[in-house]
């Protein structure tokens, strides 16, 4: 069986380093907001090229905290891509804001930057771009629209650890960015975790307080906060894996390049290679196929697992019934046809060959 993602194999490579990290935390006797979190925040900020990083409980909280710290709320609108994971919209809704959906570009699978300005209204406060599948959004036009309309740019970088646009890493391409460290991410912990990166010192101070019950120091609460803290064990694991992230992303690029050049089946539409191939970190290698269900069965019969990112668009989910009447045909087609092939740094060359062979036989 070729697994879509073998997390045990991914993490087993670091077992010795992780054992040392766990012992370090246990020996410290400190388990929340201690030296491991502080060190990881400094190391991840340096990696992303930002001044600040705040560790939080998960990626959804990271995005929600950014919106909350900016003070956006009811009657405010935030532009988001129509083909994202629902967490992007949930962060907007959690603050009482309205998500305004914009169609993706079929070739890039990312928000169509040429459609953003038409979605701006007098109530728009921010553009939230999603670097989906590990590919950075083309930010030049996003920045232009944001400047013209005095909008904040928020990055959903949950799938883009280490990805670059014009040489700058995701997490440093907007006013603030939210990351997820869910175990399946390129940089994943062994539980839930997330972070906010930003260069805005005032914003980061507010987020640090809000994540910890709205407290700037113990038993002193200046905001109506929440409990959203990255714990010491997960921070220690992330510190180990961060040292290997660039190497893992390079292996993902090798696999993606092999897929792109070796899959020759005309029924399969491959992702378009970005101009800056080295900037893409291939969290997911998603192809499209009009006969998706048949393709998935064909691969299953040959012992190859796949996944679908994502089967149902947010505006067709019961949680967003108020958006159900909207029509986003590009996004809807994408959700009907998309299928994700095995992709991870521990996938062997032999396994990649078997995936290629099976797809070319379809």
Secondary structure, DSSP 8 states (H G I E B T S, - for coil): -B-S--HHHHHHTTHHHHHHHHHHHHHHT--BSSHHHHHHHHHHHHHHT-SEEEEES-HHHHHHHHHHHHT--TT-EEEEETTS-HHHHHHHHTTT-EEEEE-B-TTT-SB-TTTTGGG--TTEEEEEEE-GGG----HHHHHHHHHHHT-EEEEE-TT-TT-EETTEETTSSSSEEEEE--TTSSS--SS--EEEEES-HHHHHHHHHHTBTTEEETTEE-S---B---BHHHHHHHHHHHTTHHHHHHHHHHHHHHHHHH---TT-B-----SSGGG---S-EEEE-TTHHHHHHHHHHTTB--B-TTSS-GGGSGGGGGGTT---HHHHHHHHHEEEE---TT--HHHHHHHHHHHHH-
